């Protein structure tokens, strides 16, 4: 499959889609139609099946502005905003937990953090669960020493991937067949009485 680079520019009510490699232009009414219109134009111009054509939009211009660059900037800012939201949530949880541990009333904690007192209770519970998870992780790390395999999920949290038995642990001896005295007594069915059929 061949990929063709296309550029898009606004011309009154139309988006003009240029394919520099072919020296041709097609048009679309909306941006979500650009890829389809470009692929159809290329397929007809080069006499190849539509399934064998791919396009990459190299630029979108309107009124002298590069909209593709603006889109990249907006997407980057959105990602950064999500990261900051996650950071604020984590900080809020930690502060709520620290204040309640210091015997500050829940309603006062809610005033400090600007959240409802019900939300404070949820945050404190979430912090306690995180602490319990960290404790389990520490215990597992001590127990399995170098055999604990972990993966950094987001740079901070640890996710348990695999736990193997310690390499220096002794294997259990294989059990031998039980001696006659050790064998369990097999229960036998009571004999049926004559004339009575089981129900």
MDTraj code that builds the backbone (N, CA, C; nanometers):
import mdtraj as md
import numpy as np

residues = "UNK UNK UNK UNK UNK UNK UNK UNK UNK UNK UNK UNK UNK UNK UNK UNK UNK UNK UNK UNK UNK UNK UNK UNK UNK UNK UNK UNK UNK UNK UNK UNK UNK UNK UNK UNK UNK UNK UNK UNK UNK UNK UNK UNK UNK UNK UNK UNK UNK UNK UNK UNK UNK UNK UNK UNK UNK UNK UNK UNK UNK UNK UNK UNK UNK UNK UNK UNK UNK UNK UNK UNK UNK UNK UNK UNK UNK UNK UNK UNK UNK UNK UNK UNK UNK UNK UNK UNK UNK UNK UNK UNK UNK UNK UNK UNK UNK UNK UNK UNK UNK UNK UNK UNK UNK UNK UNK UNK UNK UNK UNK UNK UNK UNK UNK UNK UNK UNK UNK UNK UNK UNK UNK UNK UNK UNK UNK UNK UNK UNK UNK UNK UNK UNK UNK UNK UNK UNK UNK UNK UNK UNK UNK UNK UNK UNK UNK UNK UNK UNK UNK UNK UNK UNK UNK UNK UNK UNK UNK UNK UNK UNK UNK UNK UNK UNK UNK UNK UNK UNK UNK UNK UNK UNK UNK UNK UNK UNK UNK UNK UNK UNK UNK UNK UNK UNK UNK UNK UNK UNK UNK UNK UNK UNK UNK UNK UNK UNK UNK".split()
xyz = np.array([
    [0.0849, -0.1198, 0.0000],
    [0.0000, 0.0000, 0.0000],
    [0.0880, 0.1242, 0.0000],
    [0.0584, 0.2156, -0.0902],
    [0.1368, 0.3385, -0.0990],
    [0.0656, 0.4514, -0.0247],
    [0.1436, 0.5325, 0.0463],
    [0.0879, 0.6469, 0.1189],
    [0.1232, 0.7754, 0.0451],
    [0.0218, 0.8563, 0.0199],
    [0.0397, 0.9847, -0.0486],
    [0.0204, 1.0973, 0.0515],
    [0.1064, 1.1975, 0.0423],
    [0.0946, 1.3150, 0.1279],
    [-0.0005, 1.4134, 0.0612],
    [-0.0932, 1.4695, 0.1421],
    [-0.1860, 1.5690, 0.0874],
    [-0.1847, 1.6930, 0.1748],
    [-0.2176, 1.8061, 0.1140],
    [-0.2321, 1.9312, 0.1893],
    [-0.3729, 1.9839, 0.1665],
    [-0.4258, 2.0485, 0.2688],
    [-0.5645, 2.0951, 0.2631],
    [-0.5680, 2.2446, 0.2893],
    [-0.6475, 2.3149, 0.2092],
    [-0.6628, 2.4599, 0.2311],
    [-0.8087, 2.4993, 0.2086],
    [-0.8518, 2.6031, 0.2797],
    [-0.9906, 2.6488, 0.2712],
    [-1.0065, 2.7459, 0.1552],
    [-1.1093, 2.7226, 0.0733],
    [-1.1415, 2.8120, -0.0379],
    [-1.2916, 2.8354, -0.0374],
    [-1.3322, 2.9453, 0.0247],
    [-1.4738, 2.9796, 0.0438],
    [-1.5470, 2.8658, 0.1154],
    [-1.6369, 2.7939, 0.0443],
    [-1.7174, 2.6915, 0.1107],
    [-1.6560, 2.5520, 0.0983],
    [-1.5388, 2.5408, 0.0394],
    [-1.4796, 2.4100, 0.0137],
    [-1.3412, 2.3972, 0.0773],
    [-1.3050, 2.2730, 0.1068],
    [-1.1689, 2.2394, 0.1434],
    [-1.1023, 2.1830, 0.0183],
    [-0.9973, 2.2482, -0.0278],
    [-0.9257, 2.2029, -0.1454],
    [-0.8147, 2.1068, -0.1012],
    [-0.8157, 1.9877, -0.1596],
    [-0.7224, 1.8817, -0.1205],
    [-0.6216, 1.8605, -0.2335],
    [-0.4979, 1.9004, -0.2087],
    [-0.3944, 1.8894, -0.3111],
    [-0.3099, 1.7650, -0.2878],
    [-0.2789, 1.6967, -0.3986],
    [-0.1913, 1.5792, -0.3953],
    [-0.0667, 1.6150, -0.4764],
    [0.0363, 1.6718, -0.4113],
    [0.1539, 1.7211, -0.4836],
    [0.2201, 1.6171, -0.5729],
    [0.2242, 1.4930, -0.5288],
    [0.2915, 1.3893, -0.6079],
    [0.2253, 1.3672, -0.7427],
    [0.0935, 1.3886, -0.7487],
    [0.0211, 1.3711, -0.8748],
    [-0.0066, 1.5045, -0.9438],
    [0.0221, 1.6134, -0.8748],
    [-0.0043, 1.7457, -0.9316],
    [-0.1520, 1.7723, -0.9510],
    [-0.2363, 1.7103, -0.8701],
    [-0.3814, 1.7259, -0.8846],
    [-0.4475, 1.7778, -0.7586],
    [-0.5736, 1.8165, -0.7744],
    [-0.6510, 1.8717, -0.6630],
    [-0.7926, 1.8149, -0.6673],
    [-0.8455, 1.7824, -0.5499],
    [-0.9862, 1.7470, -0.5376],
    [-1.0426, 1.8331, -0.4262],
    [-1.1701, 1.8150, -0.3918],
    [-1.2297, 1.9002, -0.2886],
    [-1.3206, 1.8205, -0.1964],
    [-1.3450, 1.8788, -0.0785],
    [-1.4328, 1.8166, 0.0202],
    [-1.5106, 1.9264, 0.0911],
    [-1.6322, 1.8922, 0.1331],
    [-1.7137, 1.9920, 0.2033],
    [-1.6704, 2.0055, 0.3495],
    [-1.6325, 1.8927, 0.4096],
    [-1.5936, 1.8940, 0.5512],
    [-1.4585, 1.8257, 0.5679],
    [-1.3902, 1.8561, 0.6769],
    [-1.2588, 1.7979, 0.7024],
    [-1.2654, 1.6461, 0.7199],
    [-1.3760, 1.5950, 0.7760],
    [-1.3847, 1.4507, 0.7940],
    [-1.4034, 1.3760, 0.6618],
    [-1.4227, 1.4494, 0.5519],
    [-1.4343, 1.3873, 0.4195],
    [-1.3031, 1.3914, 0.3415],
    [-1.2058, 1.4650, 0.3928],
    [-1.0805, 1.4873, 0.3185],
    [-1.0106, 1.3568, 0.2821],
    [-0.9931, 1.2690, 0.3783],
    [-0.9191, 1.1454, 0.3529],
    [-0.9882, 1.0613, 0.2460],
    [-1.1201, 1.0447, 0.2586],
    [-1.1929, 0.9630, 0.1610],
    [-1.1851, 1.0219, 0.0214],
    [-1.2065, 1.1539, 0.0106],
    [-1.2035, 1.2189, -0.1203],
    [-1.0641, 1.2094, -0.1833],
    [-0.9604, 1.2260, -0.1013],
    [-0.8233, 1.2172, -0.1516],
    [-0.7935, 1.0761, -0.2001],
    [-0.8341, 0.9754, -0.1233],
    [-0.8082, 0.8361, -0.1624],
    [-0.8811, 0.8016, -0.2915],
    [-1.0062, 0.8471, -0.3042],
    [-1.0824, 0.8198, -0.4265],
    [-1.0163, 0.8862, -0.5469],
    [-0.9722, 1.0109, -0.5299],
    [-0.9063, 1.0828, -0.6395],
    [-0.7779, 1.0105, -0.6826],
    [-0.6993, 0.9692, -0.5851],
    [-0.5719, 0.9021, -0.6146],
    [-0.5971, 0.7673, -0.6829],
    [-0.6962, 0.6910, -0.6323],
    [-0.7263, 0.5600, -0.6903],
    [-0.7669, 0.5727, -0.8366],
    [-0.8513, 0.6717, -0.8682],
    [-0.8953, 0.6924, -1.0074],
    [-0.7792, 0.7404, -1.0938],
    [-0.6995, 0.8335, -1.0415],
    [-0.5883, 0.8905, -1.1185],
    [-0.4788, 0.7889, -1.1485],
    [-0.4538, 0.6967, -1.0562],
    [-0.3443, 0.6011, -1.0751],
    [-0.3925, 0.4633, -1.1183],
    [-0.5263, 0.4480, -1.1283],
    [-0.5867, 0.3223, -1.1710],
    [-0.5442, 0.2059, -1.0811],
    [-0.5559, 0.2278, -0.9486],
    [-0.5287, 0.1213, -0.8515],
    [-0.6507, 0.1077, -0.7599],
    [-0.6695, -0.0094, -0.6964],
    [-0.7839, -0.0260, -0.6055],
    [-0.7757, 0.0702, -0.4873],
    [-0.8917, 0.1115, -0.4414],
    [-0.8991, 0.2049, -0.3284],
    [-0.8300, 0.1476, -0.2039],
    [-0.8373, 0.0166, -0.1886],
    [-0.7762, -0.0490, -0.0716],
    [-0.6239, -0.0394, -0.0719],
    [-0.5653, -0.0048, -0.1859],
    [-0.4197, 0.0040, -0.1976],
    [-0.3680, 0.1469, -0.1804],
    [-0.4591, 0.2394, -0.1416],
    [-0.4220, 0.3809, -0.1301],
    [-0.4382, 0.4284, 0.0142],
    [-0.3358, 0.4963, 0.0648],
    [-0.3434, 0.5593, 0.1968],
    [-0.2970, 0.7032, 0.1828],
    [-0.3501, 0.7905, 0.2672],
    [-0.3097, 0.9310, 0.2609],
    [-0.2666, 0.9784, 0.3992],
    [-0.1787, 1.0766, 0.3978],
    [-0.1345, 1.1413, 0.5216],
    [-0.1487, 1.2908, 0.5011],
    [-0.2265, 1.3542, 0.5896],
    [-0.2490, 1.4983, 0.5782],
    [-0.1283, 1.5709, 0.6363],
    [-0.0571, 1.6425, 0.5510],
    [0.0659, 1.7118, 0.5919],
    [0.0391, 1.8523, 0.6439],
    [-0.0745, 1.9099, 0.6075],
    [-0.1053, 2.0452, 0.6533],
    [-0.2483, 2.0838, 0.6226],
    [-0.3069, 2.1630, 0.7120],
    [-0.4422, 2.2153, 0.6913],
    [-0.4347, 2.3651, 0.7145],
    [-0.4707, 2.4405, 0.6133],
    [-0.4589, 2.5868, 0.6234],
    [-0.5935, 2.6543, 0.6004],
    [-0.6224, 2.7543, 0.6816],
    [-0.7434, 2.8347, 0.6649],
    [-0.7115, 2.9766, 0.7071],
    [-0.7381, 3.0714, 0.6185],
    [-0.7134, 3.2129, 0.6457],
    [-0.5681, 3.2366, 0.6871],
    [-0.4759, 3.1673, 0.6214],
    [-0.3337, 3.1863, 0.6487],
    [-0.2842, 3.1221, 0.7763],
    [-0.3685, 3.0429, 0.8432],
    [-0.3288, 2.9784, 0.9681],
    [-0.3150, 2.8287, 0.9480],
    [-0.2138, 2.7710, 1.0128],
    [-0.1908, 2.6265, 1.0054],
    [-0.2755, 2.5580, 1.1128],
    [-0.3871, 2.4991, 1.0703],
    [-0.4787, 2.4366, 1.1656],
    [-0.4231, 2.3064, 1.2221],
    [-0.3401, 2.2378, 1.1460],
    [-0.2808, 2.1131, 1.1943],
    [-0.1878, 2.1411, 1.3124],
    [-0.1142, 2.2508, 1.3024],
    [-0.0263, 2.2915, 1.4126],
    [-0.1086, 2.3283, 1.5353],
    [-0.2199, 2.3988, 1.5126],
    [-0.3078, 2.4359, 1.6241],
    [-0.3670, 2.3109, 1.6893],
    [-0.4052, 2.2127, 1.6081],
    [-0.4612, 2.0877, 1.6606],
    [-0.3576, 2.0149, 1.7461],
    [-0.2343, 2.0096, 1.6986],
    [-0.1265, 1.9448, 1.7740],
    [-0.1065, 2.0135, 1.9083],
    [-0.1112, 2.1473, 1.9078],
    [-0.0947, 2.2241, 2.0309],
    [-0.2087, 2.1963, 2.1280],
    [-0.3322, 2.1963, 2.0771],
    [-0.4490, 2.1725, 2.1621],
    [-0.4440, 2.0321, 2.2213],
    [-0.4078, 1.9319, 2.1380],
    [-0.3982, 1.7939, 2.1875],
    [-0.2929, 1.7832, 2.2980],
    [-0.1794, 1.8514, 2.2787],
    [-0.0739, 1.8506, 2.3798],
    [-0.1196, 1.9144, 2.5097],
    [-0.1921, 2.0253, 2.4987],
    [-0.2427, 2.0929, 2.6189],
    [-0.3454, 2.0071, 2.6912],
    [-0.4283, 1.9353, 2.6146],
    [-0.5270, 1.8462, 2.6773],
    [-0.4573, 1.7349, 2.7560],
    [-0.3525, 1.6782, 2.6959],
    [-0.2776, 1.5730, 2.7662],
    [-0.2176, 1.6272, 2.8954],
    [-0.1606, 1.7487, 2.8851],
    [-0.0991, 1.8108, 3.0037],
    [-0.2045, 1.8382, 3.1103],
    [-0.3240, 1.8826, 3.0683],
    [-0.4322, 1.9096, 3.1635],
    [-0.4732, 1.7817, 3.2363],
    [-0.4779, 1.6683, 3.1650],
    [-0.5118, 1.5409, 3.2294],
    [-0.4065, 1.5021, 3.3325],
    [-0.2794, 1.5254, 3.2972],
    [-0.1713, 1.4943, 3.3911],
    [-0.1840, 1.5802, 3.5171],
    [-0.2161, 1.7088, 3.4970],
    [-0.2308, 1.7991, 3.6118],
    [-0.3511, 1.7611, 3.6966],
    [-0.4607, 1.7185, 3.6322],
    [-0.5794, 1.6745, 3.7059],
    [-0.5451, 1.5542, 3.7932],
    [-0.4685, 1.4616, 3.7373],
    [-0.4283, 1.3429, 3.8136],
    [-0.3412, 1.3830, 3.9325],
    [-0.2518, 1.4807, 3.9110],
    [-0.1644, 1.5279, 4.0181],
    [-0.2450, 1.5957, 4.1283],
    [-0.3422, 1.6793, 4.0897],
    [-0.4285, 1.7468, 4.1880],
    [-0.5082, 1.6438, 4.2676],
    [-0.5601, 1.5409, 4.1993],
    [-0.6384, 1.4376, 4.2679],
    [-0.5527, 1.3640, 4.3700],
    [-0.4300, 1.3322, 4.3321],
    [-0.3402, 1.2612, 4.4231],
    [-0.3044, 1.3485, 4.5436],
    [-0.2750, 1.4754, 4.5167],
    [-0.2399, 1.5679, 4.6251],
    [-0.3590, 1.5875, 4.7196],
    [-0.4786, 1.6016, 4.6633],
    [-0.5987, 1.6191, 4.7449],
    [-0.6201, 1.4980, 4.8353],
    [-0.5999, 1.3786, 4.7790],
    [-0.6163, 1.2559, 4.8559],
    [-0.5161, 1.2510, 4.9718],
    [-0.3913, 1.2868, 4.9429],
    [-0.2874, 1.2824, 5.0465],
    [-0.3142, 1.3845, 5.1571],
    [-0.3569, 1.5055, 5.1174],
    [-0.3855, 1.6097, 5.2171],
    [-0.5042, 1.5691, 5.3032],
    [-0.6086, 1.5146, 5.2404],
    [-0.7264, 1.4710, 5.3159],
    [-0.6878, 1.3648, 5.4178],
    [-0.6053, 1.2706, 5.3761],
    [-0.5622, 1.1639, 5.4656],
    [-0.4774, 1.2190, 5.5807],
    [-0.3837, 1.3090, 5.5475],
    [-0.2955, 1.3655, 5.6506],
    [-0.3753, 1.4468, 5.7529],
    [-0.4714, 1.5257, 5.7057],
    [-0.5504, 1.6087, 5.7977],
    [-0.6393, 1.5240, 5.8882],
    [-0.7032, 1.4208, 5.8329],
    [-0.7871, 1.3360, 5.9182],
    [-0.7020, 1.2564, 6.0172],
    [-0.5804, 1.2161, 5.9759],
    [-0.4888, 1.1487, 6.0690],
    [-0.4496, 1.2414, 6.1831],
    [-0.4496, 1.3741, 6.1557],
    [-0.4159, 1.4734, 6.2583],
    [-0.5395, 1.5172, 6.3375],
    [-0.6480, 1.4393, 6.3272],
    [-0.7737, 1.4618, 6.4014],
    [-0.8454, 1.5906, 6.3626],
    [-0.8225, 1.6393, 6.2399],
    [-0.8994, 1.7550, 6.1909],
    [-1.0363, 1.7029, 6.1498],
    [-1.1459, 1.7665, 6.1958],
    [-1.2798, 1.7190, 6.1615],
    [-1.3004, 1.7135, 6.0088],
    [-1.3781, 1.6155, 5.9661],
    [-1.4020, 1.5941, 5.8230],
    [-1.4606, 1.7182, 5.7576],
    [-1.5526, 1.7856, 5.8264],
    [-1.6149, 1.9043, 5.7655],
    [-1.5133, 2.0178, 5.7484],
    [-1.4136, 2.0265, 5.8383],
    [-1.3085, 2.1277, 5.8240],
    [-1.2149, 2.0912, 5.7086],
    [-1.1888, 1.9612, 5.6942],
    [-1.1063, 1.9162, 5.5819],
    [-1.1765, 1.9498, 5.4507],
    [-1.3090, 1.9309, 5.4480],
    [-1.3839, 1.9625, 5.3254],
    [-1.3782, 2.1117, 5.2942],
    [-1.3752, 2.1968, 5.3985],
    [-1.3621, 2.3418, 5.3762],
    [-1.2253, 2.3770, 5.3200],
    [-1.1218, 2.3123, 5.3711],
    [-0.9853, 2.3389, 5.3246],
    [-0.9690, 2.2989, 5.1791],
    [-1.0219, 2.1817, 5.1440],
    [-1.0007, 2.1270, 5.0100],
    [-1.1068, 2.1684, 4.9082],
    [-1.2162, 2.2268, 4.9567],
    [-1.3211, 2.2709, 4.8653],
    [-1.3995, 2.1561, 4.8049],
    [-1.4158, 2.0481, 4.8817],
    [-1.4961, 1.9338, 4.8370],
    [-1.5946, 1.8989, 4.9473],
    [-1.6952, 1.8177, 4.9143],
    [-1.7953, 1.7807, 5.0152],
    [-1.7333, 1.6883, 5.1199],
    [-1.7984, 1.6823, 5.2382],
    [-1.7442, 1.5955, 5.3421],
    [-1.7562, 1.4482, 5.3024],
    [-1.8576, 1.4147, 5.2187],
    [-1.8677, 1.2771, 5.1688],
    [-1.7465, 1.2437, 5.0811],
    [-1.7044, 1.3441, 5.0010],
    [-1.5884, 1.3230, 4.9139],
    [-1.4612, 1.3059, 4.9969],
    [-1.4513, 1.3786, 5.1070],
    [-1.3350, 1.3641, 5.1949],
    [-1.3258, 1.2207, 5.2449],
    [-1.4401, 1.1637, 5.2859],
    [-1.4415, 1.0247, 5.3335],
    [-1.3942, 0.9293, 5.2245],
    [-1.4394, 0.9536, 5.1011],
    [-1.3961, 0.8694, 4.9885],
    [-1.2459, 0.8811, 4.9656],
    [-1.1945, 1.0045, 4.9729],
    [-1.0516, 1.0269, 4.9506],
    [-0.9672, 0.9573, 5.0570],
    [-1.0125, 0.9662, 5.1825],
    [-0.9384, 0.9031, 5.2917],
    [-0.9388, 0.7520, 5.2749],
    [-1.0527, 0.6962, 5.2344],
    [-1.0623, 0.5518, 5.2129],
    [-0.9698, 0.5090, 5.0988],
    [-0.9672, 0.5876, 4.9896],
    [-0.8801, 0.5561, 4.8756],
    [-0.7335, 0.5603, 4.9173],
    [-0.6969, 0.6586, 5.0007],
    [-0.5582, 0.6689, 5.0484],
    [-0.5225, 0.5483, 5.1344],
    [-0.6175, 0.5027, 5.2164],
    [-0.5933, 0.3856, 5.3012],
    [-0.5735, 0.2606, 5.2156],
    [-0.6529, 0.2475, 5.1086],
    [-0.6398, 0.1319, 5.0189],
    [-0.5045, 0.1351, 4.9477],
    [-0.4616, 0.2562, 4.9074],
    [-0.3298, 0.2700, 4.8430],
    [-0.2186, 0.2280, 4.9394],
    [-0.2330, 0.2694, 5.0653],
    [-0.1324, 0.2354, 5.1661],
    [-0.1289, 0.0850, 5.1886],
    [-0.2482, 0.0214, 5.1891],
    [-0.2544, -0.1236, 5.2080],
    [-0.1882, -0.1948, 5.0902],
    [-0.2103, -0.1428, 4.9705],
    [-0.1474, -0.2015, 4.8518],
    [0.0038, -0.1899, 4.8587],
    [0.0534, -0.0756, 4.9060],
    [0.1979, -0.0554, 4.9184],
    [0.2565, -0.1514, 5.0224],
    [0.1808, -0.1766, 5.1305],
    [0.2271, -0.2684, 5.2348],
    [0.2396, -0.4099, 5.1787],
    [0.1391, -0.4529, 5.1012],
    [0.1432, -0.5859, 5.0393],
    [0.2642, -0.5970, 4.9474],
    [0.2907, -0.4903, 4.8736],
    [0.4036, -0.4893, 4.7819],
    [0.5352, -0.5031, 4.8574],
    [0.5496, -0.4313, 4.9693],
    [0.6719, -0.4396, 5.0498],
    [0.6922, -0.5807, 5.1035],
    [0.5830, -0.6404, 5.1534],
    [0.5927, -0.7763, 5.2069],
    [0.6327, -0.8750, 5.0981],
    [0.5723, -0.8593, 4.9788],
    [0.6046, -0.9496, 4.8684],
    [0.7505, -0.9338, 4.8276],
    [0.7972, -0.8107, 4.8278],
    [0.9359, -0.7854, 4.7878],
    [1.0326, -0.8496, 4.8868],
    [1.0007, -0.8401, 5.0186],
    [1.0872, -0.9011, 5.1190],
    [1.0844, -1.0530, 5.1086],
    [0.9660, -1.1071, 5.0870],
    [0.9511, -1.2527, 5.0840],
    [1.0206, -1.3142, 4.9631],
    [1.0053, -1.2494, 4.8471],
    [1.0590, -1.3084, 4.7252],
    [1.1898, -1.2442, 4.6791],
    [1.2404, -1.1504, 4.7551],
    [1.3710, -1.0877, 4.7295],
    [1.3898, -1.0534, 4.5825],
    [1.4855, -1.1191, 4.5176],
    [1.5196, -1.0831, 4.3797],
    [1.4265, -1.1449, 4.2767],
    [1.3296, -1.2222, 4.3198],
    [1.2445, -1.2920, 4.2240],
    [1.1135, -1.2185, 4.1965],
    [1.0995, -1.1001, 4.2503],
    [0.9799, -1.0208, 4.2243],
    [1.0014, -0.9384, 4.0985],
    [0.9177, -0.9620, 4.0002],
    [0.9286, -0.8882, 3.8748],
    [0.8231, -0.7797, 3.8772],
    [0.8647, -0.6536, 3.8603],
    [0.7700, -0.5433, 3.8623],
    [0.7822, -0.4624, 3.7347],
    [0.6741, -0.3917, 3.7003],
    [0.6751, -0.3052, 3.5832],
    [0.6305, -0.1665, 3.6273],
    [0.7045, -0.0639, 3.5850],
    [0.6643, 0.0732, 3.6153],
    [0.5497, 0.1091, 3.5234],
    [0.4324, 0.1360, 3.5820],
    [0.3128, 0.1620, 3.5034],
    [0.3130, 0.3050, 3.4508],
    [0.3209, 0.4023, 3.5396],
    [0.3189, 0.5420, 3.4950],
    [0.4376, 0.6189, 3.5522],
    [0.5431, 0.5472, 3.5854],
    [0.6607, 0.6128, 3.6404],
    [0.6600, 0.6170, 3.7916],
    [0.5456, 0.5952, 3.8532],
    [0.5390, 0.6008, 3.9989],
    [0.4781, 0.4744, 4.0572],
    [0.3643, 0.4305, 4.0041],
    [0.2978, 0.3151, 4.0636],
    [0.3588, 0.1863, 4.0126],
    [0.3579, 0.0854, 4.0970],
    [0.4153, -0.0429, 4.0623],
    [0.3037, -0.1432, 4.0404],
    [0.3184, -0.2241, 3.9403],
    [0.2189, -0.3262, 3.9121],
    [0.2866, -0.4618, 3.9202],
    [0.2302, -0.5504, 3.9987],
    [0.2872, -0.6833, 4.0137],
    [0.2607, -0.7616, 3.8864],
    [0.3671, -0.8098, 3.8249],
    [0.3533, -0.8823, 3.7002],
    [0.3692, -1.0318, 3.7228],
    [0.4697, -1.0700, 3.7991],
    [0.4983, -1.2118, 3.8166],
    [0.5718, -1.2314, 3.9477],
    [0.5372, -1.3358, 4.0177],
    [0.6095, -1.3720, 4.1389],
    [0.6535, -1.5159, 4.1233],
    [0.7827, -1.5397, 4.1380],
    [0.8340, -1.6761, 4.1285],
    [0.8910, -1.7160, 4.2623],
    [0.9021, -1.8439, 4.2845],
    [0.9569, -1.8917, 4.4112],
    [1.1028, -1.8531, 4.4210],
    [1.1529, -1.8240, 4.5416],
    [1.2942, -1.7883, 4.5557],
    [1.3832, -1.8976, 4.4991],
    [1.4914, -1.8571, 4.4330],
    [1.5805, -1.9520, 4.3668],
    [1.6505, -2.0441, 4.4669],
    [1.6737, -1.9939, 4.5874],
    [1.7481, -2.0742, 4.6840],
    [1.6576, -2.1554, 4.7755],
    [1.5281, -2.1559, 4.7446],
    [1.4381, -2.2312, 4.8319],
    [1.4549, -2.3808, 4.8068],
    [1.4428, -2.4586, 4.9146],
    [1.4559, -2.6033, 4.9006],
    [1.3273, -2.6613, 4.8462],
    [1.3419, -2.7561, 4.7568],
    [1.2239, -2.8226, 4.7032],
    [1.1733, -2.9245, 4.8042],
    [1.0434, -2.9430, 4.8031],
    [0.9860, -3.0425, 4.8935],
    [1.0224, -3.1812, 4.8429],
    [1.0459, -3.2701, 4.9386],
    [1.0763, -3.4072, 4.8999],
    [0.9504, -3.4705, 4.8424],
    [0.9672, -3.5497, 4.7349],
    [0.8485, -3.6141, 4.6795],
    [0.7912, -3.7126, 4.7794],
    [0.6610, -3.7160, 4.7856],
    [0.5953, -3.8059, 4.8801],
    [0.5986, -3.9478, 4.8263],
    [0.6274, -4.0404, 4.9161],
    [0.6288, -4.1807, 4.8750],
    [0.4899, -4.2373, 4.8912],
    [0.4693, -4.3537, 4.8323],
    [0.3371, -4.4177, 4.8421],
    [0.3070, -4.4473, 4.9880],
    [0.1841, -4.4260, 5.0326],
    [0.1499, -4.4484, 5.1731],
    [0.1627, -4.5967, 5.2098],
    [0.2086, -4.6227, 5.3311],
    [0.2190, -4.7586, 5.3819],
    [0.0792, -4.8119, 5.4116],
    [0.0721, -4.9397, 5.4276],
    [-0.0597, -5.0019, 5.4477],
    [-0.1306, -4.9434, 5.5685],
    [-0.0546, -4.9187, 5.6754],
    [-0.1172, -4.8656, 5.7978],
    [-0.1650, -4.7234, 5.7780],
    [-0.0999, -4.6505, 5.6829],
    [-0.1359, -4.5108, 5.6620],
    [-0.2493, -4.4937, 5.5611],
    [-0.2809, -4.6005, 5.4884],
    [-0.3822, -4.5863, 5.3841],
    [-0.5178, -4.5591, 5.4460],
    [-0.5955, -4.4702, 5.3859],
    [-0.7289, -4.4446, 5.4418],
    [-0.8195, -4.5648, 5.4195],
    [-0.9070, -4.5848, 5.5146],
    [-1.0021, -4.6955, 5.5031],
    [-1.1099, -4.6531, 5.4056],
    [-1.1342, -4.7353, 5.3042],
    [-1.2348, -4.7033, 5.2033],
    [-1.3718, -4.7413, 5.2572],
    [-1.4631, -4.6460, 5.2510],
    [-1.5981, -4.6733, 5.2993],
    [-1.6690, -4.7652, 5.2011],
    [-1.7433, -4.8623, 5.2541],
    [-1.8181, -4.9541, 5.1674],
    [-1.9655, -4.9239, 5.1802],
    [-2.0375, -4.9520, 5.0729],
    [-2.1826, -4.9294, 5.0779],
    [-2.2494, -5.0358, 5.1634],
    [-2.3507, -4.9953, 5.2365],
    [-2.4252, -5.0972, 5.3123],
    [-2.4978, -5.1892, 5.2148],
    [-2.5062, -5.3148, 5.2510],
    [-2.5742, -5.4117, 5.1637],
    [-2.7216, -5.3782, 5.1557],
    [-2.7770, -5.3974, 5.0361],
    [-2.9210, -5.3697, 5.0194],
    [-3.0027, -5.4841, 5.0805],
    [-3.1127, -5.4446, 5.1368],
    [-3.2042, -5.5463, 5.1909],
    [-3.2849, -5.6048, 5.0776],
    [-3.3089, -5.7310, 5.0899],
    [-3.3856, -5.7991, 4.9860],
    [-3.5264, -5.7446, 4.9813],
    [-3.5742, -5.7279, 4.8613],
    [-3.7141, -5.6829, 4.8422],
    [-3.7294, -5.5342, 4.8389],
    [-3.6272, -5.4591, 4.8770],
    [-3.6385, -5.3117, 4.8756],
    [-3.5539, -5.2569, 4.7630],
    [-3.6121, -5.1768, 4.6807],
    [-3.5407, -5.1140, 4.5690],
    [-3.5028, -4.9720, 4.6073],
    [-3.3912, -4.9257, 4.5609],
    [-3.3568, -4.7869, 4.5911],
    [-3.4535, -4.6905, 4.5274],
    [-3.4804, -4.5828, 4.5939],
    [-3.5753, -4.4842, 4.5431],
    [-3.5050, -4.3927, 4.4450],
])
top = md.Topology()
chain = top.add_chain()
for i, resn in enumerate(residues, 1):
    res = top.add_residue(resn, chain, resSeq=i)
    for name in ("N", "CA", "C"):
        top.add_atom(name, md.element.get_by_symbol(name[0]), res)
traj = md.Trajectory(xyz[None], top)
